[in-house]
Amino acid sequence: MSEYKMLCMGCMEPLNEGQDVCPNCGLSVNAGNLPSYLQPKTVLDSRYIVGKLIKSNGESATYIGYDNTESRKVTIKEYMPDVLCQRAKDGSELIVDQNYVVQYKNYMSEFAELNKSLARLRTMSHIVAPTDMFTANNTVYAVFPEVEGITLRQYLQDNAGELSWDQVKKLFPPLLTTLACIHNTGILHRGICLDNIIVTDKNELMLTGFAIPEIRTANTDLAPELYDGFSAPEQYSASEWEGTWTDVYAVAAVMYRLLTGCMPPEPMSRIGNDSLMEPNKINPHVPANVSKVITQAMRLSCEQRIQTITDFVTKLFDQPSYMTQLPRGATQTIPIQDPKEKRQDPKKKKKKKSNAGNIAMIIGAVLLVVIVVAAFLALISMLLPDTSGDTETTSVSTSATTTAAPVTTAATTETEATESTTVSSDETATTTATSGTLFVMPNLIGKKYTSVVDSDTWKGRLEFEAIYDYSDEYERGYIYDQDIPEGTDLYPVTKVKLYVSQGLAVVEIPDYMNEDGTRMTKEEYVALLDDLNIKYECRDVETPDTLSGYVMDVYCAQTGEGVGGEINVKNGNTLYVDISVFSPTVDVVG
């Protein structure tokens, strides 16, 4: 143990004998962590030395560490949902609250699977992925390599609190490419912010801070870790669907902060009165196209937001043409070629006109007329007043119009492509071929059907058809299958068949006795059977010492089972329920 005392538990740098304070980080050698966390000098897996606590959230605790085998600094992340468990006194083991054992195990499984998936991506040079995982102390640990660098927040402070577009467009492309690849594996970050992006000594960006979905979403069993100004609006409600567009919002918000020097407003404060200003209205040096793309990527509505990192990058770095840079209604000067330039060289002989030449001239004339007409119509449309105002959508309604998803047609200019247009379903069908993939099919299995259909996320994107049947695995009202596989490219509006559970096919016959030893009433027990979809018949049983209306016994004719036995709901097994009818054996003489 003496060799461990020669390391500072705050920075893992060597200490000289007799030093009480680290000359590198200033930490006292006797400093400890709070009792809820592992104490410095704790050894894990006979290899890793735990040091100072770096950070903690509702999912995990992160410590600086030292790999005694490889003789290098590491970061150790311990799965520790503090609302579900607590540290044993004078020990390292986590004790789980008995009321949350199921949640604790489920989230621990998610934590392990997430880090296993990240470990498989460790060849990517722009994420910090775990190099080792192991279980101990009734929990899971993930070990990460130390990255030499500073957070993007610190980097921003060192650069006067603001970066130019030239700096941003050099820094971000490799990171965005990596993030798109991560999305393709089914992993979402949900916590992209200034503190979860590292700027290395090589001036490259690395993404860190991955976590399970529940910690990055409000109203779950865990205390949420949301980042003001960077978390997307759908993360503030557990009923909203999150996807690649969630990370698009966060990346755009980070760029907004870098380019303007101002924190983007919290999304919930924008509802009803959107106070988000375009970046180039704050900093005129931000290119107009970049400003519009960032604004589109930060829209409150998931449907109107840019859907994928790939689309975001394409729009962000696509240079607008001369025509799309012209403001609507602006005039333009079309250069006319000097007739002298068309004069033939006198040294060249005039060729005799042939029939082919005449045909070519006719075709050229027709094309010229078409071009002139198209230019004339375009000029008229540019001169018409813009009635769209500052709103983000323009509704084109007719008597037969139904709500449909926003699309971008081939005729839309690059600057206008950031404005979504609500069109009829017929128009949607004609523009699908040119609009590109708008989103991919999500995995809805395991979701509650009512939550999916009531969510605004899929309005105008998906139409749902519910097919109900019994399930061996999923409870009543939950989706157990879908006809379109997860990850399929979709266009609006797509009809999806969702297979919804009517309940378990085989259930356990519930007890009719309450915890206090009293019998349930007929109404109480019947309500319990209805929830389980159990078919039943009530039979009156005369009882001399029990008041009327209480359950006396239950019996399944098909299986011969009673309380605790199984009954096949799908096959229509019937449960007979005996209900008391008070019948005293001795008459009371008045």
C-alpha positions in Angstrom: 0.0 0.0 0.0 3.0 2.3 0.5 3.5 2.7 -3.3 0.0 4.1 -3.6 0.7 6.8 -1.0 3.4 8.1 -3.3 0.8 9.3 -5.7 -1.4 12.4 -5.3 -5.0 11.3 -5.3 -6.0 14.6 -7.0 -3.9 14.4 -10.1 -2.1 11.0 -9.8 1.3 12.7 -10.0 4.2 11.3 -7.9 4.8 12.8 -4.4 8.0 13.1 -2.6 8.3 11.6 0.8 7.1 14.0 3.5 5.0 16.2 1.2 1.6 16.9 2.7 0.3 19.0 -0.2 0.6 18.2 -3.8 2.8 20.9 -5.6 1.0 20.1 -8.8 -2.7 20.4 -7.9 -2.6 21.6 -4.3 -4.6 18.7 -2.8 -3.8 17.6 0.7 -2.7 14.1 1.1 -5.3 13.6 3.8 -8.2 14.8 1.6 -11.1 12.4 1.1 -14.3 12.1 -0.8 -17.8 12.4 0.6 -18.9 9.3 2.5 -21.4 8.5 -0.3 -18.5 7.8 -2.7 -15.4 5.6 -2.9 -12.6 6.9 -0.8 -9.1 7.7 -2.3 -6.6 4.8 -2.4 -9.4 2.3 -2.8 -8.1 -0.5 -5.1 -10.5 -2.0 -7.7 -10.1 -5.3 -9.6 -6.6 -5.6 -8.0 -5.4 -3.1 -10.5 -7.0 0.4 -10.4 -6.4 3.0 -7.7 -9.3 5.3 -7.1 -8.6 9.0 -6.5 -10.5 12.2 -6.1 -14.1 12.4 -7.2 -14.3 14.4 -10.5 -18.1 14.6 -10.9 -21.3 12.8 -10.2 -24.8 12.7 -11.6 -27.9 10.7 -11.1 -26.4 7.8 -13.1 -22.8 7.5 -12.1 -19.8 8.8 -10.2 -16.5 9.6 -12.0 -13.1 9.5 -10.3 -9.6 10.1 -11.4 -7.7 6.9 -11.2 -4.4 5.1 -11.9 -3.8 1.8 -13.7 -1.2 0.1 -11.7 -0.6 -2.5 -14.4 0.0 -0.1 -17.3 1.4 2.7 -15.0 -0.9 5.4 -16.5 -3.7 7.7 -15.4 -7.2 6.7 -16.1 -10.8 7.8 -15.4 -13.0 5.4 -13.5 -16.8 5.7 -13.9 -18.9 3.8 -11.3 -22.6 3.1 -12.0 -24.3 4.7 -9.0 -27.8 6.0 -9.3 -27.9 7.8 -5.9 -31.7 7.9 -5.7 -31.9 4.1 -5.9 -29.0 3.1 -3.7 -26.6 4.2 -1.0 -23.0 3.4 0.0 -22.6 0.9 2.9 -21.1 2.6 5.9 -17.4 1.9 6.3 -17.4 0.0 3.0 -17.4 0.2 -0.8 -20.5 -1.9 -1.6 -23.7 -0.2 -2.8 -26.9 -1.2 -1.0 -30.0 -1.0 -3.2 -33.3 0.3 -1.9 -35.7 -2.7 -1.9 -38.4 -0.6 -3.6 -36.1 0.0 -6.6 -34.3 -3.3 -7.2 -35.9 -3.8 -10.6 -35.1 -0.3 -11.8 -31.6 -0.5 -10.4 -30.9 -3.7 -12.3 -32.4 -2.5 -15.5 -30.5 0.7 -15.6 -27.3 -1.1 -14.6 -27.8 -3.4 -17.6 -28.3 -0.3 -19.9 -25.1 1.2 -18.4 -23.1 -1.9 -19.2 -24.5 -2.3 -22.7 -23.8 1.3 -23.5 -20.2 1.1 -22.5 -19.8 -2.2 -24.3 -21.0 -0.6 -27.5 -18.7 2.4 -27.0 -15.8 0.0 -26.4 -16.4 -1.5 -29.8 -16.0 2.0 -31.2 -12.7 2.8 -29.5 -10.9 2.9 -32.8 -12.7 6.1 -33.6 -10.3 8.9 -32.8 -12.8 11.6 -31.7 -14.6 9.9 -28.8 -13.4 8.8 -25.4 -14.3 5.1 -25.2 -13.8 2.7 -22.3 -10.8 0.3 -22.3 -12.0 -2.0 -19.5 -15.1 -3.0 -17.7 -15.7 -5.1 -14.6 -18.2 -5.7 -11.8 -17.6 -5.2 -8.1 -19.3 -3.8 -5.0 -22.8 -4.7 -6.4 -22.2 -2.4 -9.4 -20.4 -2.0 -12.7 -17.2 0.0 -13.4 -16.0 1.4 -16.8 -12.4 2.5 -17.2 -11.5 5.3 -19.7 -8.1 6.5 -20.8 -7.0 10.0 -19.7 -7.2 12.6 -22.5 -4.7 15.4 -22.5 -6.6 18.6 -23.1 -9.1 21.0 -21.8 -12.9 21.3 -22.1 -14.4 23.4 -24.9 -15.7 25.7 -22.2 -12.1 26.4 -21.0 -10.9 26.7 -24.6 -13.6 29.3 -25.2 -12.5 31.3 -22.1 -8.9 31.2 -23.4 -10.2 32.7 -26.8 -12.0 35.8 -25.5 -15.3 33.8 -25.1 -16.0 33.6 -28.9 -14.8 31.8 -32.0 -14.9 32.8 -35.6 -16.7 30.7 -38.3 -13.3 29.9 -39.8 -12.2 28.4 -36.5 -15.4 26.5 -36.0 -15.4 25.0 -39.5 -11.9 23.7 -39.0 -12.6 22.2 -35.5 -15.9 20.5 -35.9 -16.1 18.4 -39.2 -14.1 15.4 -37.8 -16.2 15.3 -34.7 -19.5 15.6 -36.6 -18.4 12.7 -38.9 -17.7 10.6 -35.9 -21.0 11.5 -34.3 -22.9 10.5 -37.5 -21.1 7.1 -37.4 -22.1 6.7 -33.7 -25.8 7.5 -34.6 -25.6 4.8 -37.2 -24.9 2.2 -34.5 -28.0 3.3 -32.6 -26.3 5.3 -29.9 -27.5 8.8 -29.0 -25.5 11.1 -26.7 -28.2 13.5 -25.4 -25.7 15.5 -23.4 -23.5 17.4 -26.0 -22.4 20.6 -24.4 -19.2 22.7 -23.8 -18.2 20.5 -20.8 -18.5 17.2 -22.7 -16.3 18.2 -25.6 -12.5 18.0 -25.0 -10.0 20.1 -27.1 -6.8 18.0 -27.2 -3.2 19.2 -27.3 -3.4 18.6 -31.1 -6.3 21.0 -31.3 -8.8 18.2 -32.1 -12.2 17.7 -30.6 -13.2 14.6 -28.6 -16.6 13.7 -27.4 -17.1 12.4 -23.9 -19.8 12.1 -21.3 -22.1 9.4 -22.8 -24.9 8.3 -20.5 -28.0 6.2 -20.4 -31.2 7.9 -21.8 -33.0 8.1 -18.4 -30.5 10.4 -16.9 -30.8 12.8 -19.9 -34.6 12.9 -19.8 -36.9 14.6 -17.2 -39.5 12.8 -15.2 -37.9 9.4 -15.0 -36.8 7.4 -11.9 -33.4 9.1 -12.0 -32.4 12.7 -11.1 -32.1 14.3 -14.6 -28.8 15.8 -15.9 -29.9 18.4 -18.4 -27.8 21.2 -19.8 -29.4 24.6 -19.8 -29.4 26.0 -23.3 -28.0 22.8 -24.9 -30.5 20.1 -24.1 -33.3 19.8 -26.7 -36.9 20.6 -25.7 -38.1 16.9 -26.0 -35.7 16.0 -23.2 -37.8 17.9 -20.7 -40.7 15.5 -21.1 -40.6 11.7 -20.8 -43.5 11.4 -23.2 -41.6 13.0 -26.1 -39.6 10.9 -28.5 -35.9 11.5 -28.8 -33.7 10.7 -31.8 -30.8 11.9 -33.9 -32.5 15.3 -34.1 -31.9 15.6 -30.3 -28.2 15.7 -30.8 -28.6 18.0 -33.8 -30.1 20.5 -31.5 -27.3 20.3 -29.0 -24.5 20.6 -31.6 -26.2 23.6 -33.1 -26.6 25.2 -29.7 -22.9 24.7 -29.0 -22.1 26.4 -32.3 -24.5 29.2 -31.5 -22.6 29.8 -28.2 -19.2 29.7 -29.9 -20.1 32.1 -32.8 -22.2 34.6 -30.8 -20.6 34.6 -27.4 -24.1 34.3 -26.0 -25.8 31.3 -24.3 -28.8 30.1 -26.3 -32.0 30.5 -24.3 -33.5 27.5 -22.6 -36.0 25.8 -24.9 -38.8 25.8 -22.4 -38.6 29.6 -22.1 -39.0 29.8 -25.9 -42.4 28.1 -25.9 -45.1 30.6 -26.7 -42.7 33.4 -27.3 -39.6 32.2 -29.2 -36.8 34.5 -28.2 -34.1 32.8 -30.2 -32.2 35.4 -32.4 -30.4 34.2 -35.5 -26.6 34.1 -34.9 -25.8 36.7 -37.5 -28.2 39.2 -35.9 -25.9 39.0 -32.9 -22.6 38.7 -34.7 -22.8 40.0 -38.3 -19.6 38.1 -39.2 -21.5 34.8 -39.1 -22.3 33.8 -42.7 -26.0 34.1 -43.5 -26.3 30.5 -44.7 -24.6 29.2 -41.5 -26.9 31.4 -39.4 -30.0 30.1 -41.0 -28.9 26.4 -40.7 -28.1 26.7 -37.0 -31.5 28.4 -36.4 -33.3 25.6 -38.3 -31.4 23.0 -36.3 -32.6 24.6 -33.0 -36.3 24.7 -33.8 -38.5 23.7 -31.0 -40.5 21.3 -33.1 -38.8 18.0 -33.8 -40.5 17.8 -37.2 -39.3 21.2 -38.4 -35.8 20.6 -37.1 -32.9 19.2 -39.2 -33.2 15.4 -38.6 -29.7 14.0 -38.9 -26.1 15.1 -38.4 -25.4 14.2 -42.0 -28.1 16.6 -43.2 -26.9 19.3 -40.8 -23.3 19.1 -42.1 -24.5 19.1 -45.7 -26.5 22.3 -45.2 -23.9 23.9 -43.0 -21.0 23.6 -45.4 -23.0 24.0 -48.6 -22.2 27.3 -50.3 -25.3 29.1 -51.5 -25.5 30.1 -55.1 -25.6 33.6 -56.4 -29.3 33.5 -57.1 -30.2 32.2 -53.5 -28.1 35.0 -51.9 -30.4 37.7 -53.5 -33.1 38.9 -51.2 -36.6 38.4 -52.3 -37.7 41.3 -54.5 -34.2 42.4 -55.4 -33.3 43.4 -58.9 -30.3 42.0 -60.7 -28.2 43.1 -63.6 -27.8 40.5 -66.3 -24.7 41.1 -68.4 -25.3 41.3 -72.1 -22.6 40.0 -74.4 -21.1 42.6 -76.8 -22.2 41.8 -80.3 -18.6 42.3 -81.4 -17.6 39.3 -79.4 -19.9 37.2 -81.6 -18.4 38.3 -84.9 -16.8 35.5 -86.8 -13.1 35.5 -87.6 -12.8 36.9 -91.1 -10.2 34.3 -91.9 -12.7 31.5 -91.3 -14.9 30.5 -94.2 -18.7 30.5 -93.8 -20.0 27.0 -93.8 -23.0 26.3 -95.9 -26.1 25.9 -93.7 -27.4 22.4 -93.6 -30.8 21.0 -92.6 -29.1 19.8 -89.4 -28.1 23.4 -88.6 -31.7 24.6 -89.1 -33.0 21.9 -86.8 -30.4 22.9 -84.2 -31.4 26.6 -84.5 -35.1 25.7 -84.0 -34.3 23.6 -80.9 -32.2 26.4 -79.6 -34.9 28.9 -80.1 -37.5 26.7 -78.3 -35.1 26.3 -75.4 -34.4 30.0 -75.3 -38.2 30.7 -75.1 -38.5 28.2 -72.2 -35.6 29.8 -70.3 -37.0 33.3 -70.8 -40.5 32.3 -69.6 -39.0 30.5 -66.6 -36.8 33.5 -65.8 -39.9 35.8 -66.1 -41.9 33.7 -63.7 -39.0 33.5 -61.2 -38.6 37.3 -61.4 -42.4 37.8 -60.8 -42.2 35.4 -57.7 -39.3 37.3 -56.4 -41.1 40.7 -56.7 -44.2 39.5 -55.0 -44.4 40.6 -51.4 -43.3 38.1 -48.7 -46.3 37.3 -46.6 -44.6 34.6 -44.5 -43.3 37.0 -41.9 -41.1 35.6 -39.2 -43.1 32.4 -38.9 -41.4 29.1 -39.5 -44.2 27.4 -41.5 -46.5 28.4 -44.3 -49.7 26.5 -44.7 -51.1 25.8 -48.1 -54.7 24.8 -47.5 -57.5 23.6 -49.7 -60.8 21.9 -49.0 -59.1 18.5 -49.4 -55.9 19.3 -47.5 -54.9 17.1 -44.6 -52.0 17.5 -42.2 -48.8 16.3 -43.7 -45.1 16.5 -42.9 -42.8 19.3 -44.1 -40.9 18.6 -47.2 -38.4 20.4 -49.4 -39.0 20.3 -53.1 -36.3 20.4 -55.8 -37.4 23.9 -56.8 -36.7 25.3 -53.3 -33.7 27.5 -53.1 -30.9 26.7 -50.6 -31.8 29.7 -48.4 -35.5 28.8 -48.5 -34.8 25.2 -47.8 -34.6 26.0 -44.1 -38.2 27.1 -44.1 -40.6 24.2 -43.8 -43.8 24.2 -45.9 -47.0 22.2 -44.9 -48.4 20.7 -48.1 -51.2 18.4 -49.0 -50.7 14.6 -49.0 -50.9 14.6 -52.8 -48.1 17.2 -53.1 -46.1 15.1 -50.6 -46.3 12.1 -52.8 -45.0 14.0 -55.8 -42.0 15.6 -53.9 -40.9 12.4 -52.1 -38.4 11.5 -54.8 -36.6 14.8 -54.5 -36.9 15.5 -50.8 -34.5 12.8 -49.6 -34.8 10.7 -46.5 -36.4 12.7 -43.7 -36.0 10.3 -40.9 -35.6 6.6 -40.1 -38.0 4.2 -38.5 -37.6 4.2 -34.7 -37.8 1.2 -32.5 -41.3 1.5 -30.9 -41.3 -2.0 -29.3 -41.7 -1.8 -25.6 -43.3 1.6 -25.7 -46.8 2.3 -24.5 -49.1 2.6 -27.5 -51.1 5.6 -26.2 -47.9 7.5 -25.5 -46.7 6.9 -29.1 -49.9 7.9 -30.8 -50.5 11.0 -28.6 -47.0 12.3 -29.1 -46.6 15.3 -31.4 -43.3 13.9 -32.6 -44.9 11.6 -35.3 -47.7 13.9 -36.4 -47.3 14.3 -40.2 -44.7 11.6 -40.3 -46.3 8.3 -39.4 -49.8 7.0 -39.4 -50.4 4.1 -37.0 -52.6 1.1 -37.3 -53.0 -0.9 -34.1 -53.3 -4.7 -34.2 -54.3 -6.1 -30.9 -53.3 -9.6 -29.7 -52.2 -11.4 -26.5 -48.5 -11.5 -25.7 -46.3 -13.9 -23.8 -44.0 -11.1 -22.8 -45.6 -7.6 -22.8 -48.2 -6.1 -20.6 -51.5 -4.7 -21.8 -51.3 -1.6 -23.9 -47.6 -2.0 -24.8 -46.2 -2.5 -28.4 -44.6 -5.9 -28.9 -43.9 -5.7 -32.7 -43.9 -3.4 -35.7 -44.1 -4.3 -39.4 -41.4 -1.8 -40.5 -38.0 -2.7 -39.1 -36.0 -0.2 -37.0 -33.6 1.8 -39.1 -35.6 1.7 -42.3 -35.5 5.0 -44.3 -38.9 6.6 -44.3 -40.7 9.4 -46.1 -43.9 11.1 -44.8 -46.6 10.0 -44.5 -45.9 6.3 -43.9 -48.4 3.9 -42.4 -47.0 1.6 -39.7 -48.7 -1.4 -38.3 -48.1 -1.7 -34.5 -48.9 -4.9 -32.7 -50.2 -4.0 -29.3 -50.5 -6.4 -26.4 -54.0 -7.1 -25.0 -52.2 -8.5 -22.0 -50.3 -11.6 -21.1 -51.6 -14.8 -22.7 -51.2 -16.7 -19.5 -51.5 -15.0 -16.1 -51.4 -15.9 -12.5 -54.8 -16.1 -10.7 -54.7 -13.2 -8.2 -55.3 -13.6 -4.5 -58.6 -12.3 -3.1 -57.2 -11.7 0.4 -55.9 -8.3 1.3 -52.6 -7.8 3.0 -54.4 -7.2 6.3 -56.1 -10.6 6.1 -59.5 -9.3 5.1 -61.4 -10.5 2.0 -61.8 -8.3 -1.1 -65.3 -7.2 -2.1 -66.8 -8.4 -5.3 -66.2 -5.0 -6.9 -62.5 -4.9 -5.9 -61.7 -8.4 -7.2 -63.6 -8.0 -10.4 -61.7 -4.8 -11.2 -58.5 -6.8 -10.6 -59.7 -9.5 -13.1 -60.6 -6.9 -15.7 -57.1 -5.4 -15.6 -55.7 -8.9 -16.3 -58.3 -9.6 -19.0 -59.5 -12.7 -17.1 -62.9 -14.0 -18.1 -65.0 -14.7 -15.0 -68.4 -15.8 -13.7 -69.7 -14.9 -10.2 -71.6 -17.5 -8.2 -73.6 -16.9 -5.0 -72.6 -18.9 -2.0 -74.6 -18.8 1.2 -72.5 -17.9 4.2 -73.7 -17.9 7.8 -70.9 -15.7 9.2 -69.7 -13.5 6.3 -71.6 -10.4 5.1 -72.8 -10.4 1.5 -70.6 -9.2 -1.3 -67.2 -10.7 -0.4 -65.1 -13.2 -2.4 -65.0 -16.6 -0.7 -63.1 -18.7 -3.3 -62.0 -18.9 -6.9 -61.7 -21.8 -9.3 -60.7 -22.3 -13.0 -62.7 -25.1 -14.5 -60.3 -25.7 -17.4 -57.1 -26.1 -15.4 -58.5 -26.9 -11.9 -56.3 -24.1 -10.5 -57.1 -21.6 -7.7 -55.2 -18.6 -6.3 -51.6 -18.6 -7.5 -52.3 -21.0 -10.4 -52.2 -20.1 -14.0 -55.1 -19.3 -16.3 -54.9 -19.0 -20.1 -56.6 -15.7 -21.0 -56.0 -16.1 -24.7 -57.8 -19.4 -24.8 -60.8 -17.9 -22.9 -60.4 -19.9 -19.7 -63.1 -18.9 -17.2 -62.5 -18.2 -13.5 -65.5 -18.9 -11.3 -65.7 -16.5 -8.4 -67.8 -17.4 -5.3 -69.4 -14.4 -3.7 -70.9 -14.5 -0.2 -74.6 -14.1 0.5 -75.2 -13.7 4.2 -77.6 -16.4 5.5 -77.8 -16.7 9.3 -78.7 -20.2 10.5 -80.4 -18.9 13.7 -83.3 -16.5 13.6 -83.2 -13.7 16.1 -86.4 -13.7 18.2 -87.7 -10.2 18.8 
